[in-house]
Amino acid sequence: MVSSSHEALHRIFQQEPGLFARAARHLGVAFPPPLSASELSTDLTETRPLERRVDTLLRMETEDGSFVLAVESQSAPSVDKPASWAYYLSHVYAKYGIPPVLLVVCPDRKTAAWAAQQFDIGPRQWPSLTLRPLVLGPNDVPVIDSPDEAARDIPLTILSAALHRCGPEADAILNALAKALKSLSADDEITAGTFIELTEQGLGTSRAADLWRHLMAVDLSFFQSQTAQKLREEGRAEGQANALLLLLHHRGVEVTEGDRERIESCDDLDVLDLWLTRAIAATSMTEVFAPAGETSGTAD
């Protein structure tokens, strides 16, 4: 199952597409800031049964032209990933006709070093394809421990906290981030709530996550507001929807695109819990979606 920290390392680029250009400067690569950015479908599935999904896919419009940014959150080296990444880039290029860029975000130095290598695909004598990911790891994103600096770029500070969560710098980063969020105006409450949730997800199960929850409880009164509570409800609904889709996939239940959209758009936790319970034994989506009060038709 995909972890919350995995999600945060690519979702932060959905929340703030301009973060890519700012973060890439630390890799020595100058991308112009986007004039606009729009999310594309992350479903790269072909007509074959094999399903492939990139973590985040964004079309970036800049003064130098357009490119498609594929963001992958990678927690450990994997011998299968280079082939998948090459597929993502070639498929995106064939589908949209726009140059693709692969950004791999890694929470530890070992994985970052592995992902940063050049992957040659093809015979030793003549590789037909060379894969060159851009990689952001703990060594590539600065430690932002000043409240003033954190306030200037909160998304980059969240990324800094996520990538340095296991290091001695984590406490200082989180304290700076909490102060920066506290300085936001009341009109920014929804945005602050999103940043709070992303930070907590990015910290995963590290010790720093406990400090963050303490800081939120003590320092930020709006963390208890109705807006923040609503955001947490939406996060739980999204988690239930993802769990339901994963269960259906592993059980081999056929899920149409319409079924997927119905599940992902549902924000009623009681309904999602009912569907998840039914999916444990259901053999079809008709059984899962049966009206409330009806049995799924499956045997006990």
BAMI-853441 format. One record per residue (C-alpha): residue number from 1; residue in three letters; x, y, z. Coordinates in steps of 0.001 Angstrom, whole numbers. Layout:
<nodes>
+-----+------+---------+---------+---------+
: pos : code :      c1 :      c2 :      c3 :
+-----+------+---------+---------+---------+
: NUM :  Ala :       X :       Y :       Z :
...
+-----+------+---------+---------+---------+
</nodes>
This chain:
<nodes>
+-----+------+---------+---------+---------+
: pos : code :      c1 :      c2 :      c3 :
+-----+------+---------+---------+---------+
:   1 :  Met :       0 :       0 :       0 :
:   2 :  Val :    1263 :    3463 :    -903 :
:   3 :  Ser :    2351 :    5350 :    2228 :
:   4 :  Ser :    1287 :    8893 :    3094 :
:   5 :  Ser :    4906 :   10052 :    2966 :
:   6 :  His :    5159 :    8633 :    -565 :
:   7 :  Glu :    2096 :   10680 :   -1544 :
:   8 :  Ala :    3382 :   13932 :     -69 :
:   9 :  Leu :    6684 :   13815 :   -1974 :
:  10 :  His :    4885 :   14142 :   -5286 :
:  11 :  Arg :    1611 :   15844 :   -4248 :
:  12 :  Ile :    3510 :   18929 :   -3113 :
:  13 :  Phe :    4255 :   19572 :   -6799 :
:  14 :  Gln :     521 :   19378 :   -7552 :
:  15 :  Gln :    -146 :   21939 :   -4834 :
:  16 :  Glu :    2684 :   24224 :   -5993 :
:  17 :  Pro :    3918 :   23472 :   -9569 :
:  18 :  Gly :    6332 :   26396 :   -9403 :
:  19 :  Leu :    8245 :   24500 :   -6728 :
:  20 :  Phe :    9812 :   22359 :   -9456 :
:  21 :  Ala :   11760 :   25225 :  -11032 :
:  22 :  Arg :   12884 :   26499 :   -7633 :
:  23 :  Ala :   13970 :   23075 :   -6409 :
:  24 :  Ala :   15708 :   22197 :   -9688 :
:  25 :  Arg :   18071 :   25133 :   -9189 :
:  26 :  His :   19647 :   23154 :   -6357 :
:  27 :  Leu :   20482 :   20483 :   -8954 :
:  28 :  Gly :   22205 :   23039 :  -11178 :
:  29 :  Val :   19429 :   22892 :  -13795 :
:  30 :  Ala :   17654 :   26129 :  -14716 :
:  31 :  Phe :   14006 :   25699 :  -15658 :
:  32 :  Pro :   11967 :   28882 :  -16091 :
:  33 :  Pro :    9070 :   29221 :  -13652 :
:  34 :  Pro :    5765 :   28050 :  -15110 :
:  35 :  Leu :    3384 :   30656 :  -16440 :
:  36 :  Ser :     641 :   28099 :  -15856 :
:  37 :  Ala :     363 :   24426 :  -14982 :
:  38 :  Ser :   -2496 :   21969 :  -15407 :
:  39 :  Glu :   -2838 :   18455 :  -14056 :
:  40 :  Leu :   -3009 :   15625 :  -16590 :
:  41 :  Ser :   -4399 :   12161 :  -16060 :
:  42 :  Thr :   -1856 :    9980 :  -14278 :
:  43 :  Asp :   -3346 :    6860 :  -15882 :
:  44 :  Leu :    -867 :    5621 :  -18517 :
:  45 :  Thr :   -2681 :    2305 :  -18977 :
:  46 :  Glu :   -2694 :     699 :  -22408 :
:  47 :  Thr :   -5518 :   -1451 :  -23779 :
:  48 :  Arg :   -3683 :   -4458 :  -22367 :
:  49 :  Pro :   -4514 :   -5627 :  -18815 :
:  50 :  Leu :   -1258 :   -4117 :  -17517 :
:  51 :  Glu :   -1919 :    -880 :  -15634 :
:  52 :  Arg :     739 :    1795 :  -15257 :
:  53 :  Arg :     342 :    4985 :  -13241 :
:  54 :  Val :    2834 :    7764 :  -12731 :
:  55 :  Asp :    2609 :    9476 :   -9333 :
:  56 :  Thr :    2020 :   13032 :  -10589 :
:  57 :  Leu :    1842 :   14368 :  -14144 :
:  58 :  Leu :    1749 :   18100 :  -14919 :
:  59 :  Arg :    1764 :   20048 :  -18153 :
:  60 :  Met :    3969 :   23074 :  -17574 :
:  61 :  Glu :    3730 :   26202 :  -19709 :
:  62 :  Thr :    6783 :   28485 :  -19575 :
:  63 :  Glu :    8188 :   31377 :  -21569 :
:  64 :  Asp :   10509 :   28848 :  -23232 :
:  65 :  Gly :    7650 :   26569 :  -24257 :
:  66 :  Ser :    5817 :   23581 :  -22817 :
:  67 :  Phe :    6975 :   20371 :  -21178 :
:  68 :  Val :    5333 :   17555 :  -19251 :
:  69 :  Leu :    6653 :   16973 :  -15738 :
:  70 :  Ala :    6366 :   13435 :  -14371 :
:  71 :  Val :    7051 :   13282 :  -10616 :
:  72 :  Glu :    7836 :    9954 :   -8976 :
:  73 :  Ser :    8240 :    9432 :   -5230 :
:  74 :  Gln :   10782 :    6635 :   -4736 :
:  75 :  Ser :   11504 :    5182 :   -1300 :
:  76 :  Ala :   13997 :    2431 :   -2265 :
:  77 :  Pro :   16062 :    1270 :   -5259 :
:  78 :  Ser :   14164 :   -1010 :   -7633 :
:  79 :  Val :   15553 :   -2918 :  -10599 :
:  80 :  Asp :   12192 :   -2627 :  -12371 :
:  81 :  Lys :   11786 :    1128 :  -12079 :
:  82 :  Pro :   14072 :    2343 :  -14903 :
:  83 :  Ala :   12036 :     369 :  -17435 :
:  84 :  Ser :    8795 :    1764 :  -15990 :
:  85 :  Trp :   10155 :    5307 :  -16039 :
:  86 :  Ala :   11302 :    4946 :  -19638 :
:  87 :  Tyr :    7823 :    3707 :  -20513 :
:  88 :  Tyr :    6193 :    6673 :  -18777 :
:  89 :  Leu :    8318 :    9191 :  -20672 :
:  90 :  Ser :    7939 :    7573 :  -24090 :
:  91 :  His :    4190 :    7128 :  -23583 :
:  92 :  Val :    3728 :   10731 :  -22456 :
:  93 :  Tyr :    5752 :   11995 :  -25412 :
:  94 :  Ala :    3764 :    9861 :  -27846 :
:  95 :  Lys :     442 :   10886 :  -26264 :
:  96 :  Tyr :     980 :   14633 :  -25868 :
:  97 :  Gly :    3810 :   15390 :  -28308 :
:  98 :  Ile :    5495 :   17525 :  -25653 :
:  99 :  Pro :    9011 :   16965 :  -24226 :
: 100 :  Pro :    8826 :   15082 :  -20916 :
: 101 :  Val :   10957 :   15572 :  -17789 :
: 102 :  Leu :   11207 :   12940 :  -15053 :
: 103 :  Leu :   11714 :   14158 :  -11479 :
: 104 :  Val :   12384 :   11485 :   -8838 :
: 105 :  Val :   12023 :   12575 :   -5201 :
: 106 :  Cys :   13809 :   10321 :   -2701 :
: 107 :  Pro :   13619 :   10538 :    1096 :
: 108 :  Asp :   17053 :    8972 :    1704 :
: 109 :  Arg :   20528 :    9459 :     291 :
: 110 :  Lys :   21067 :    5862 :    -830 :
: 111 :  Thr :   17954 :    5857 :   -2989 :
: 112 :  Ala :   18742 :    9319 :   -4340 :
: 113 :  Ala :   22247 :    8226 :   -5379 :
: 114 :  Trp :   20803 :    5168 :   -7124 :
: 115 :  Ala :   18114 :    7150 :   -8951 :
: 116 :  Ala :   20564 :    9850 :  -10070 :
: 117 :  Gln :   22610 :    7507 :  -12229 :
: 118 :  Gln :   22234 :    7376 :  -15992 :
: 119 :  Phe :   20283 :    4320 :  -17102 :
: 120 :  Asp :   21235 :    2987 :  -20538 :
: 121 :  Ile :   18615 :     741 :  -22078 :
: 122 :  Gly :   19788 :   -1498 :  -24883 :
: 123 :  Pro :   22890 :   -3541 :  -25795 :
: 124 :  Arg :   26214 :   -2497 :  -24291 :
: 125 :  Gln :   27574 :   -1734 :  -27751 :
: 126 :  Trp :   24726 :     627 :  -28654 :
: 127 :  Pro :   22184 :    1667 :  -26000 :
: 128 :  Ser :   19025 :    2711 :  -27824 :
: 129 :  Leu :   17624 :    4724 :  -24946 :
: 130 :  Thr :   19267 :    6700 :  -22157 :
: 131 :  Leu :   17231 :    7638 :  -19094 :
: 132 :  Arg :   18424 :   10675 :  -17119 :
: 133 :  Pro :   16129 :   11471 :  -14192 :
: 134 :  Leu :   16375 :   14662 :  -12220 :
: 135 :  Val :   16619 :   13628 :   -8585 :
: 136 :  Leu :   15815 :   15515 :   -5392 :
: 137 :  Gly :   17109 :   13941 :   -2196 :
: 138 :  Pro :   18268 :   15142 :    1220 :
: 139 :  Asn :   21557 :   16388 :    -248 :
: 140 :  Asp :   19799 :   18451 :   -2926 :
: 141 :  Val :   17183 :   20374 :    -930 :
: 142 :  Pro :   18542 :   22850 :    1631 :
: 143 :  Val :   17753 :   22774 :    5322 :
: 144 :  Ile :   15343 :   25678 :    5851 :
: 145 :  Asp :   15431 :   26462 :    9556 :
: 146 :  Ser :   14728 :   30194 :    9514 :
: 147 :  Pro :   11076 :   31318 :    9934 :
: 148 :  Asp :   11659 :   34216 :    7528 :
: 149 :  Glu :   13126 :   31930 :    4874 :
: 150 :  Ala :   10345 :   29394 :    5453 :
: 151 :  Ala :    7705 :   32101 :    4993 :
: 152 :  Arg :    9231 :   33083 :    1648 :
: 153 :  Asp :    8703 :   29566 :     248 :
: 154 :  Ile :    6471 :   27361 :    2371 :
: 155 :  Pro :    6164 :   24528 :    -224 :
: 156 :  Leu :    9963 :   24250 :    -476 :
: 157 :  Thr :   10135 :   24174 :    3330 :
: 158 :  Ile :    7606 :   21320 :    3401 :
: 159 :  Leu :    9773 :   19418 :     920 :
: 160 :  Ser :   12826 :   20183 :    3069 :
: 161 :  Ala :   11038 :   18798 :    6141 :
: 162 :  Ala :    9964 :   15628 :    4319 :
: 163 :  Leu :   13434 :   14894 :    2938 :
: 164 :  His :   15273 :   15700 :    6190 :
: 165 :  Arg :   12669 :   14083 :    8481 :
: 166 :  Cys :   15082 :   11486 :    9852 :
: 167 :  Gly :   17993 :   13869 :   10314 :
: 168 :  Pro :   18983 :   16112 :   13233 :
: 169 :  Glu :   17789 :   19144 :   11238 :
: 170 :  Ala :   14132 :   18081 :   11290 :
: 171 :  Asp :   13192 :   19840 :   14549 :
: 172 :  Ala :   14548 :   23204 :   13406 :
: 173 :  Ile :   12833 :   22949 :   10030 :
: 174 :  Leu :    9470 :   22098 :   11596 :
: 175 :  Asn :    9704 :   24903 :   14136 :
: 176 :  Ala :   10480 :   27371 :   11344 :
: 177 :  Leu :    7619 :   26005 :    9244 :
: 178 :  Ala :    5138 :   26237 :   12127 :
: 179 :  Lys :    6056 :   29890 :   12689 :
: 180 :  Ala :    5724 :   30603 :    8952 :
: 181 :  Leu :    2264 :   29021 :    8836 :
: 182 :  Lys :    1197 :   30907 :   11941 :
: 183 :  Ser :    2005 :   34168 :   10159 :
: 184 :  Leu :    -493 :   33464 :    7380 :
: 185 :  Ser :   -3627 :   35577 :    7383 :
: 186 :  Ala :   -7064 :   34191 :    8225 :
: 187 :  Asp :   -7900 :   34284 :    4502 :
: 188 :  Asp :   -5187 :   31665 :    3920 :
: 189 :  Glu :   -6720 :   29133 :    6327 :
: 190 :  Ile :   -7634 :   26589 :    3647 :
: 191 :  Thr :   -4169 :   26794 :    2090 :
: 192 :  Ala :   -2560 :   26499 :    5525 :
: 193 :  Gly :   -4677 :   23447 :    6295 :
: 194 :  Thr :   -3515 :   21796 :    3067 :
: 195 :  Phe :     124 :   22574 :    3900 :
: 196 :  Ile :    -330 :   21157 :    7414 :
: 197 :  Glu :   -1737 :   17907 :    6066 :
: 198 :  Leu :     996 :   17590 :    3413 :
: 199 :  Thr :    3676 :   18126 :    6034 :
: 200 :  Glu :    2215 :   15463 :    8315 :
: 201 :  Gln :    1994 :   13022 :    5405 :
: 202 :  Gly :    5556 :   13782 :    4318 :
: 203 :  Leu :    6908 :   13036 :    7797 :
: 204 :  Gly :    5417 :    9525 :    7726 :
: 205 :  Thr :    6040 :    7548 :   10900 :
: 206 :  Ser :    9265 :    9342 :   11823 :
: 207 :  Arg :    9865 :   10847 :   15258 :
: 208 :  Ala :    9523 :   14257 :   13635 :
: 209 :  Ala :    5844 :   13504 :   12943 :
: 210 :  Asp :    5142 :   13510 :   16692 :
: 211 :  Leu :    6818 :   16900 :   17063 :
: 212 :  Trp :    4755 :   18266 :   14166 :
: 213 :  Arg :    1466 :   17129 :   15697 :
: 214 :  His :    2488 :   18753 :   18982 :
: 215 :  Leu :    3376 :   22012 :   17246 :
: 216 :  Met :      40 :   22059 :   15448 :
: 217 :  Ala :   -1925 :   21395 :   18621 :
: 218 :  Val :    -106 :   24089 :   20598 :
: 219 :  Asp :     720 :   26847 :   18116 :
: 220 :  Leu :   -1979 :   26902 :   15465 :
: 221 :  Ser :   -5506 :   27521 :   16676 :
: 222 :  Phe :   -6930 :   27143 :   13177 :
: 223 :  Phe :   -5756 :   23524 :   13158 :
: 224 :  Gln :   -8881 :   22837 :   15212 :
: 225 :  Ser :  -11157 :   24950 :   13003 :
: 226 :  Gln :  -14060 :   23639 :   10974 :
: 227 :  Thr :  -12104 :   24153 :    7771 :
: 228 :  Ala :   -9188 :   22045 :    8993 :
: 229 :  Gln :  -11571 :   19381 :   10272 :
: 230 :  Lys :  -13216 :   19294 :    6832 :
: 231 :  Leu :   -9828 :   18922 :    5164 :
: 232 :  Arg :   -9013 :   15955 :    7407 :
: 233 :  Glu :  -12376 :   14366 :    6565 :
: 234 :  Glu :  -11586 :   14785 :    2862 :
: 235 :  Gly :   -8179 :   13189 :    3433 :
: 236 :  Arg :   -9739 :   10177 :    5169 :
: 237 :  Ala :  -12293 :    9819 :    2359 :
: 238 :  Glu :   -9484 :    9843 :    -207 :
: 239 :  Gly :   -7625 :    7189 :    1796 :
: 240 :  Gln :  -10719 :    4974 :    1993 :
: 241 :  Ala :  -11292 :    5354 :   -1761 :
: 242 :  Asn :   -7691 :    4371 :   -2503 :
: 243 :  Ala :   -7933 :    1376 :    -156 :
: 244 :  Leu :  -11157 :     251 :   -1849 :
: 245 :  Leu :   -9654 :     469 :   -5339 :
: 246 :  Leu :   -6549 :   -1409 :   -4200 :
: 247 :  Leu :   -8658 :   -4189 :   -2651 :
: 248 :  Leu :  -10770 :   -4538 :   -5801 :
: 249 :  His :   -7631 :   -4679 :   -7927 :
: 250 :  His :   -6063 :   -7448 :   -5826 :
: 251 :  Arg :   -9310 :   -9432 :   -5796 :
: 252 :  Gly :   -9593 :   -9219 :   -9587 :
: 253 :  Val :  -12938 :   -7394 :   -9596 :
: 254 :  Glu :  -13436 :   -5508 :  -12866 :
: 255 :  Val :  -13633 :   -1748 :  -12267 :
: 256 :  Thr :  -14731 :     486 :  -15122 :
: 257 :  Glu :  -13634 :    4094 :  -15488 :
: 258 :  Gly :  -17133 :    5115 :  -14383 :
: 259 :  Asp :  -16827 :    2935 :  -11271 :
: 260 :  Arg :  -13455 :    4494 :  -10465 :
: 261 :  Glu :  -14830 :    8019 :  -10845 :
: 262 :  Arg :  -17792 :    7180 :   -8603 :
: 263 :  Ile :  -15484 :    5869 :   -5891 :
: 264 :  Glu :  -12952 :    8705 :   -6109 :
: 265 :  Ser :  -15661 :   11401 :   -6076 :
: 266 :  Cys :  -17441 :    9972 :   -3007 :
: 267 :  Asp :  -16769 :   11986 :     163 :
: 268 :  Asp :  -19188 :   10099 :    2446 :
: 269 :  Leu :  -17108 :    8006 :    4825 :
: 270 :  Asp :  -20082 :    5816 :    5794 :
: 271 :  Val :  -20757 :    4936 :    2158 :
: 272 :  Leu :  -17072 :    4248 :    1497 :
: 273 :  Asp :  -16902 :    2022 :    4597 :
: 274 :  Leu :  -19944 :      79 :    3342 :
: 275 :  Trp :  -18408 :    -385 :    -111 :
: 276 :  Leu :  -15082 :   -1435 :    1413 :
: 277 :  Thr :  -16812 :   -4038 :    3611 :
: 278 :  Arg :  -18740 :   -5432 :     648 :
: 279 :  Ala :  -15615 :   -5535 :   -1537 :
: 280 :  Ile :  -14043 :   -8123 :     792 :
: 281 :  Ala :  -16383 :  -10770 :    -639 :
: 282 :  Ala :  -17993 :   -9161 :   -3710 :
: 283 :  Thr :  -17327 :  -10550 :   -7177 :
: 284 :  Ser :  -18692 :   -7578 :   -9123 :
: 285 :  Met :  -19190 :   -3848 :   -8772 :
: 286 :  Thr :  -22956 :   -4409 :   -8833 :
: 287 :  Glu :  -22611 :   -6139 :   -5471 :
: 288 :  Val :  -20382 :   -3384 :   -4110 :
: 289 :  Phe :  -22743 :    -596 :   -5217 :
: 290 :  Ala :  -25989 :   -2327 :   -4158 :
: 291 :  Pro :  -28412 :     183 :   -2542 :
: 292 :  Ala :  -28129 :     571 :    1209 :
: 293 :  Gly :  -30030 :   -2143 :    3060 :
: 294 :  Glu :  -29570 :   -4723 :     303 :
: 295 :  Thr :  -27125 :   -7598 :     642 :
: 296 :  Ser :  -24306 :   -7927 :   -1863 :
: 297 :  Gly :  -25476 :  -11357 :   -2905 :
: 298 :  Thr :  -22283 :  -13049 :   -1820 :
: 299 :  Ala :  -22117 :  -16038 :     427 :
: 300 :  Asp :  -20913 :  -15734 :    4006 :
+-----+------+---------+---------+---------+
</nodes>
